Amino acid sequence: MKMSAAALAILLTIAALCAPASASPYASDTTPCCFAYISRPLPRTHIKEYFYTSGKCSNLAVVFVTRKNRQVCANPEKKWVREYINSLEMS
């Protein structure tokens, strides 16, 4: 009986070590969420790139990254935000 309990413990340990680890679907999503938008346009020359916040965030936002690597949240419905995005896409 002792032998079978030890064998079972070894088998369970091996099975646990061999089981594929599944990553959490949220673990790889490091996109920040925005809770407020900037109230006025940034100087266009200060912006080097942009990205959208994740669909998991409560507010859809455009995040502009400045030349000093600051991230600034903007409302994607604002005209100036859409114009900046178009300008960045063209360059």
C-alpha positions in Angstrom: 0.0 0.0 0.0 2.8 2.4 0.8 4.4 1.7 -2.5 1.2 2.6 -4.4 0.7 5.8 -2.5 4.3 6.9 -3.2 3.8 5.9 -6.9 0.6 7.9 -7.1 2.3 10.9 -5.5 5.1 10.7 -8.1 2.7 10.4 -11.0 0.6 13.3 -9.8 3.8 15.4 -9.5 5.0 14.5 -13.0 1.5 15.2 -14.4 1.4 18.6 -12.8 4.9 19.5 -14.1 4.0 18.3 -17.6 0.7 20.0 -17.9 0.8 23.0 -20.3 0.6 26.3 -18.5 -2.1 28.5 -19.9 -1.5 32.2 -19.8 -4.3 34.4 -18.6 -5.8 36.3 -21.5 -5.3 39.5 -19.5 -1.7 38.9 -18.7 -0.3 40.0 -22.1 -2.6 43.0 -22.3 -0.5 45.9 -20.9 -2.3 48.7 -22.7 -3.2 51.4 -20.2 -6.8 52.6 -19.7 -7.8 56.2 -19.7 -10.2 57.7 -17.2 -10.0 61.3 -18.4 -9.2 63.1 -21.6 -6.9 66.0 -22.2 -9.0 69.2 -22.4 -7.1 70.9 -25.3 -4.9 69.9 -28.2 -1.3 69.2 -27.7 1.2 70.8 -30.1 1.3 68.4 -33.1 5.1 68.6 -33.3 5.3 67.0 -29.8 3.6 63.8 -30.8 5.6 60.9 -32.2 3.0 58.1 -32.2 -0.4 57.0 -30.9 -2.4 53.9 -30.0 -5.9 53.0 -29.0 -6.7 51.7 -25.5 -7.9 48.2 -25.2 -11.5 47.2 -25.7 -11.4 45.9 -22.1 -11.1 49.5 -20.8 -14.3 51.3 -19.9 -13.5 54.4 -22.0 -12.3 54.2 -25.6 -9.4 56.6 -26.0 -6.5 57.5 -28.2 -3.2 57.6 -26.3 -0.7 60.0 -27.9 3.0 59.4 -27.0 5.0 62.6 -26.9 8.7 63.0 -27.9 9.5 62.8 -24.2 7.6 59.5 -24.0 4.7 60.9 -22.0 1.4 59.2 -22.7 -1.6 61.5 -23.0 -5.2 60.4 -23.3 -7.4 62.0 -25.9 -11.1 61.7 -26.9 -11.2 59.8 -30.3 -14.4 61.7 -31.2 -12.7 65.1 -31.1 -11.9 66.6 -34.6 -8.3 67.5 -33.6 -7.6 63.9 -32.4 -8.8 62.5 -35.7 -6.8 65.0 -37.7 -3.6 64.1 -35.7 -4.2 60.4 -36.3 -4.6 61.1 -40.0 -1.4 63.1 -40.0 0.5 60.4 -38.1 -0.7 57.8 -40.5 0.5 59.8 -43.5 4.0 60.3 -42.1 
